[in-house]
Amino acid sequence: MSHAVFVTHTAESAPPDARATIEGVRRKFGHVPTPVGRMATSPQLLKGFLAASAAFEQSTLGPVDREIVVMTVATRNGCHVCVAMHTATLAGLEAPAELVEALRTGRPLPDARSEALRSFTVAVMDRRGAVGDEETRAFLDAGHSARNALEVVLGVGAYTISTFANRLTDAPLDPPFHAFAWDGDGDDR
């Protein structure tokens, strides 16, 4: 049903309030990713996601750490589009293959600091933010900060928007990401 309800908008077909946003995305990436075109059905959703993800990009978490948060959200929420896109991002960051594979399969990560971040992200999601003292202490003891803990919440929020929207609209995977396709469903994680 989602294919019949949600169309992939362009700057010309989008609601007027989304046109400038879509055009900005096109300028930045050289094209309009299908998920963006589908989110444009709600200009507020699209703008909200882009603002939240831009804020997350400005956090004190490093690029690979941000991708650990995003991939954890994406796999747990079963978003094949996000997993593929962010696998490509990790490849561009030259992240170790064993890290990427562990993130894609939901397994513990190869180093303690990264695993503490992944585990904390899972706890934030599973406990809807009410993470216990022991888990928070493990996160902090691994070298993360209280600020990082709140930045994880920001990343979870931003990418929950994206993963839920992509699943609701049944956004297809754009050709540049086919090599990074993922067939997990996230329901068992």
C-alpha positions in Angstrom: 0.0 0.0 0.0 2.8 2.5 0.8 3.9 2.6 -2.9 0.4 3.8 -3.8 0.2 6.4 -1.0 3.7 7.8 -0.9 5.3 9.2 -4.1 8.9 10.2 -4.6 8.8 14.0 -5.0 11.1 16.2 -6.9 11.5 19.9 -6.3 8.8 20.5 -8.9 6.2 18.0 -7.5 6.8 18.5 -3.8 4.5 20.5 -1.6 5.5 24.2 -1.8 6.9 24.2 1.7 9.3 21.4 0.8 10.7 22.6 -2.5 13.5 24.8 -1.2 14.5 22.0 1.1 14.6 19.4 -1.7 16.6 21.8 -3.9 19.1 22.2 -1.0 19.5 18.5 -0.7 19.9 18.2 -4.5 22.7 20.8 -4.5 24.5 19.1 -1.5 24.3 15.5 -2.9 24.0 16.1 -6.7 20.6 14.3 -6.7 17.6 13.8 -4.5 17.8 10.5 -2.6 14.5 8.6 -2.8 14.0 8.7 1.0 14.2 12.5 0.9 11.7 12.6 -2.0 9.3 10.5 -0.1 9.7 12.4 3.2 8.9 15.6 1.3 5.2 14.6 1.4 5.4 16.2 4.8 7.7 19.3 4.6 7.7 19.5 8.4 9.0 15.9 8.7 11.7 16.4 6.1 12.8 19.7 7.7 12.7 18.2 11.2 14.8 15.2 10.2 17.3 17.3 8.3 17.7 19.7 11.2 18.1 16.9 13.8 20.6 15.0 11.7 22.6 18.2 11.0 22.6 18.9 14.7 23.8 15.3 15.4 26.6 15.8 12.8 27.8 18.8 14.9 28.0 16.7 18.1 31.2 15.9 19.9 30.9 12.3 18.9 33.4 11.5 16.1 32.3 10.4 12.6 32.6 6.7 13.2 31.0 7.0 16.6 28.0 8.8 15.0 27.8 6.0 12.5 27.8 3.4 15.3 24.7 5.2 16.7 23.0 5.5 13.4 23.7 1.9 12.4 22.5 0.6 15.7 19.2 2.5 15.3 18.9 1.5 11.7 19.4 -2.3 12.3 17.2 -2.4 15.3 14.4 -0.5 13.5 14.9 -2.7 10.4 15.6 0.1 7.9 17.3 -1.4 4.8 17.8 2.0 3.3 19.6 3.5 6.3 21.7 0.4 6.8 22.9 0.5 3.2 23.5 4.3 3.1 25.4 4.3 6.4 27.4 1.2 5.4 28.5 3.3 2.4 29.4 6.1 4.8 31.5 3.8 7.0 33.2 2.5 3.9 34.1 6.1 3.0 35.4 6.6 6.5 37.6 3.5 6.0 36.1 1.8 9.1 37.3 -1.7 9.8 35.4 -4.4 8.0 34.8 -6.3 11.2 33.2 -3.2 12.8 30.9 -2.7 9.8 29.9 -6.4 9.8 29.2 -6.4 13.5 27.0 -3.3 13.2 25.1 -4.8 10.3 24.4 -8.1 12.2 23.8 -6.6 15.6 26.8 -8.4 17.2 29.1 -6.9 19.8 31.7 -4.6 18.3 35.4 -5.5 18.2 36.7 -2.9 20.7 35.5 -2.1 24.1 34.9 1.7 23.6 32.8 1.2 20.5 30.9 -1.6 22.1 30.1 0.6 25.1 28.6 3.1 22.6 26.6 0.5 20.8 25.3 -1.0 24.0 24.4 2.4 25.5 22.5 3.2 22.3 20.6 0.0 22.5 19.8 0.7 26.2 18.6 4.2 25.3 16.3 2.7 22.7 15.1 -0.3 24.7 14.5 1.7 27.9 13.2 4.8 26.2 15.9 6.8 27.8 15.7 5.4 31.3 19.2 3.9 31.2 20.3 2.4 34.5 23.3 3.6 36.5 25.4 0.5 35.8 25.0 0.9 32.0 25.7 4.6 32.2 28.8 4.0 34.3 30.0 1.4 31.7 29.5 4.0 29.0 31.4 6.7 30.9 34.2 4.3 32.0 34.8 3.4 28.3 35.8 7.0 27.7 32.5 8.7 26.8 31.1 11.7 28.5 27.8 12.8 29.9 27.5 15.1 26.9 28.0 12.1 24.6 25.2 10.3 26.4 22.8 13.1 25.5 24.2 13.2 22.0 23.3 9.6 21.7 19.7 10.5 22.5 19.9 13.1 19.7 21.1 10.5 17.2 18.5 8.0 18.3 15.8 10.7 17.9 17.0 11.9 14.5 17.4 8.4 13.0 14.2 7.1 14.5 12.5 9.7 12.4 14.4 8.6 9.3 14.0 4.8 9.9 10.3 5.0 10.7 9.6 7.3 7.7 11.6 5.1 5.3 9.7 2.0 6.5 6.3 3.7 6.4 6.9 5.1 2.8 8.6 1.9 1.7 11.4 3.9 0.3 13.4 1.9 -2.2 17.2 1.7 -2.2 18.8 4.1 -4.6 21.2 2.4 -7.2 24.4 3.9 -5.7 23.7 1.9 -2.5 22.8 -1.5 -4.1 26.4 -2.8 -3.3 25.7 -2.2 0.4 22.2 -3.7 0.5 21.0 -5.3 3.8 18.3 -7.8 4.2 17.9 -7.9 8.0 14.7 -6.9 9.5 15.7 -5.6 12.9 12.8 -7.4 14.6 14.9 -9.9 16.5 17.5 -7.5 17.8 
